């Protein structure tokens, strides 16, 4: 890992933002404006409407008619979000590219900051940064404070190693900008992983390219609302954990494992971390007096990801807690105190991630 100051650059590189859209026409005007208002890059937008039943396609066409920098692809039939991503990415011709959902926003200056890092670091294939969440259908987006930025650059395998150690992604998604050459070398999103496709894509990218992060300023605004895909189509933690395990298996797949020094060990490390997290979540559910059925589900997930984890210390601890809950026993004072300590650790990890991009 290297940390360095941002290097100024007068270049105005071309950056295309692909905006997949399904029933999000009400957000399109703001999403496109956030891209085209980026004054330090030559910005382009490709809107891909996935056969929305509302007026999304009509809104997209009106925007494109008013600005030649915007183009539109409309699916005749609903193809799903992975196909929508891939169709938009295939249409990119600029040097850099970003994929941003229609309900999210690119932060002011974000595209230029990411592009400058990649112009200065030819081995970096993707750049991410700090996403800022905001909520509500009609809520105005926050105005990010202007901050000085620094850059962190990881060798790709080092970044993968950090991700495997935690068994998770450090990236929310809209904050990523990629080198188009890197995107082409990695190939399309995997339709077999509709829930963890982003994580799998970042892993495949890092197997071939270095990874950069813009530290300091907000790079994207992530809207949280009732129609978010992760709150509707993919609502349970069990599913999230299982799909994360599938995403990490790509490290051992042909075409990726050849680029890594020890792909098998990386996959095993990630699966250990995911199984450990599933058991910890089960413990936490029981320690706060939650739903034993939810804890059982998480316990099963740990076994599916890594069977031997059930025989370890955490697995045995979950079994003891489940037995206590089955006979109507309330969590002991020590259990509730332990959960309070874990919440403090969550806050520390969140703070570390916010500033460092990994945790």
N, C-alpha and C positions, 0 to 999 in steps of 0.2 A: 504494500500500500504506500502511496505517495500523496502528500498534501502539498498543494501549491497555491499561489495567488492566481486570481483570474488574470489572463493576459488580454489586454485590449486588442481589437482587430477591427479595421475599417471595412472589411468585406461585408457584403450583403448576400449571404448564401440563399439559395432557394430551399424553402421548407414547405412541404405539403402536409396538411393535417387532414387525415381521413376521418370523417364523422359518420359512423354507422347510426342509423335511426330506425326505430320501430315505435310508432305512436308517440313520438316526442317532438312533433312539429311545433308545439308551443315553445320549445326551447331553442329552436334552430337559429332564429335571428340573432340572439345573444351569443350563441356558440360560435357562429361564423364571424360576427363582429369582433369577438375576442381574438380571433386569429388574424383577421385582416388589419386590425389596429396595431399589429406588431411592426414597428417602424424600422427595426434594424435587420430585417430579413426580407427577402422576396417571398411573400406568403402566397400559398395556393390552398384551396379547399376542394376536397372531393366528398360530396355527400352521397351516401349509399342508403337508399330507403328500401327496407326489406318488406315490401308489399304491405305497408301500413294501412289499416282499415280507416284511418282518419284522414285529415287533409295534409299529412306530412309531405307527401310527394309534391303536392301543389305549392306548399310553402317553399320547399327546396327549389322548385323550378322558378318561382318568382325571385328568389334570392339570386339564382344563377343568371336570370335575364337581366338583372340590374348590375351585375359585376362580372366581367369576363374572367376574373381569377377563380371563379367558382364553377365547378362542373358537377353534374348529377348523374347517378346511376340508380335506376328504379327496377327492382325485381318484379317480374310478372307474378310470381308466387312466393310465399314466405319460404325462405331457405335457411333460416336460423342465423344466430349471430356470428358463428365461426365463418360460414360462407360469406356473410356480409363483410367481415373484416378482410378476408382474402381477396374478394372482388375489388374492394377499395385500394388495398395495397398494391394489387397488380396494375393499377392505373397510374401509379406514381412515377414521375420522371425527374423530380428535383433531387438535389444531393442529399437532403435529409427528409425524414418523415416522422410523423407522430400519429397515433391512433387515439382519438378522444371521443367518448360517447357524447351524443347530442345533449344530454342533460348536464354535462360537466363543462368546465371552462379552462382555457389556457390562461395562465396568469400573465399580467403585463410584463413584457421583456423576456419571458421564459424561453421562447424559441431561440432568440439570439444568444442568450447565455449558454444554452446547451450546444448550439452550433459552434460557438467560439471555442468551447472545450474540445470538441472533436476536430476542429480545424488545427488546433495546437497539438493534439495528441492523435496521430494517424492510426494508432492501434486500438483506439476506443471505438467500439461499435454501437454502444448505447449509453445514454446519460439519463439519470433520474434526479429527483430532488424532493423538496418538501411539498406534499399536498396539504391543502387546508380544507377541511370539511365545513359545509354550511348546510342549513336545513330548510325544508318547507317548499311547497310548490311556488308560492308567490314571494318568497323571501329574496330580497336583493342580495347579490353576492357581496361578501366583504371586500374591502379595498386593502390589499396586502401592503404592509409597510415596506418602504424601500430599505434594503439592507445591502451592505457590501458582501460580495460572494467570494468564496474560495472553492478550490476544486479538490476532490479526492479521486485518485485513480487506483483501481485494483487490477492486478493481473486477473484474467477471467477465472482461472482455476482457484485462486485465493478467494474470490468472491463466492464461487460455488461452494467452497469448503465452509465458509461462514453460514451460508444458507442451509447446507446439510446439517451443520451442528445444531441449528435451531429447528430444522424441519419445516421451514416456512419461507414465504416470500417477504422481502423487505420493501416491496413496491406495491402501491395501491393500484396504479395503472395509468391514469391520465397524465402523470408527470413524466413519462418516458418520451424521449426523442431519440431516434435511431439514425445511423448512417444508412442510406438506402442500399449501398453496396453490402452492408452487413445483413440487412433484411433479405436481400436477394440470396445471399449465401446460406442463410438459415432455412429459407423456404417458407411455405405457408403455415398458418396455424393448423393444429391437429384437430380434425373434427371429432375424434374419439374422446376428446377431453373438453367438453363444453363448460365445465366448472373451473378447471384449473389450467385452461389453455394459456393464460398469461404467464403463470409461473413456469410452465413447461417451455414457453417461448423464450423467457429470459434465461433459463438454464441452457437451452441450446445455443443462444447467442453468446453467453459467457464461456461456453466450451470452445468457441472459435475466436472471440474478441475480448479485449479488455473492457472494463466497466468503469464509467465515470459518474460522479455525483456533483451537482452544484449545491454547495452548502450556504445556508443563510437565507436568501430570499425564497418566497413561496413560488413554486413552479407550476402548480395547477390547483384549481378549485373543484372539489368533489362534492356534488350535490347529494344529500341524503334525503330521500323521500319515500313514500309508501310504495311506489312502483319500481324502485330499484330492483334489478334482476337478482342481486344476491339476497334480497329480502322476500322474493316471490318464488322464482324458479328453484333457488338453492337456499332453503331456509334453515337447514339443520347443520349443527357442528359436526355430527357424524359424517354426513356426506362430504363436508369440506375436508375433513381429515383423510377420508378414503381417497378422494380425488387428488389431494396433495401427494399421497403415497404413490399414486399412479404417475403423477407428473415427474417425480424424482426418478422413476424407473427409466425415463428417457435417457438418463445419463449412461445407462448400460446398453442402450439400443444401438444397432448398426448406424453408422454415420455420425454418431456423437461420441461413443466410447473410444474410438480411435484417437480422438483429440485430447483425451484425458489420461493422466498418469496412472490412476487407479480407480476406474469407474465403479467397479464392484464394491470397493470399500466406501466410496462416497454414497452409493445407494443404501448400503447397510447402515451407515451413520445417520442418514436422513430418516430411514424407517425406525431406527431406535428412538430418534427424537420425536417422531410423530406418535409412536406408541406410548412414549413417556408422557407426552402432552395429553393424550386421550385419558390415561390413567390419572394424571393430575387433575384434569377437568372433572373426572368422575369423583375424585376425592373432594374437590371443592364444592361440587353440587351437594354432596352429603354433609360436608362440614358446615354448610350454611342452612341445613335443614330443608334442602330442595327435594326434587322428585327422584325417588329411587329408580323408577323406570328409565329416566334419562341417564342416570349413572350406569345402569346395566347396559344401555345401548353403547355408551362410551367404552365400557369395559370390553364389550364384544368387538368394537372397532380395534382396540389395542391388540386383541388376539388375532384379528384378521391381518393386521399390518405386520405384527411380529409375535408369534405364538409364545416364544420364550419369555416375553415381557410379563406375562400373567403369573409366572412363578417367582418373579423378583419381589423386592421389598415393596414397591408401589402396588403391584398386583395384589399382594397379600393384604396390604393396608385397605384397599378397596373392598376386598372380600369381608374383612372384619367390620367395616362400616356398613356394608349392605346387610350383614346378619343383624347388626344392631338396629338398623332401620326397619327390617322385616318384622321385628317383634315390637315395633312402636317406640323404640328408644330414641330420645332426642339427642342431638349432637352434644358431646361433652364440652365443658368450658374450654378445655385445652384445644378441642377441634375448632371452636369459633375463634379463639385467639390466634390459632395457626392461620386461619383464613384471613383474618385482619392483617397479619404480617404479609401474606401473599399479595393482598391488594396494594400494600406499600411497595412491594417489589415490582408489581405491574407498573406503577407510576414511575419508578426509577427507570425501568426498561423503556417505557414510552419516551421519557426525556432523553435517554441515550440515543434512541432511534431518531428522534426529531433533529438532533444536532449532528449525529454521525452517519445516519442512513443505514446502520446495521445495529443489532442489539443481541 
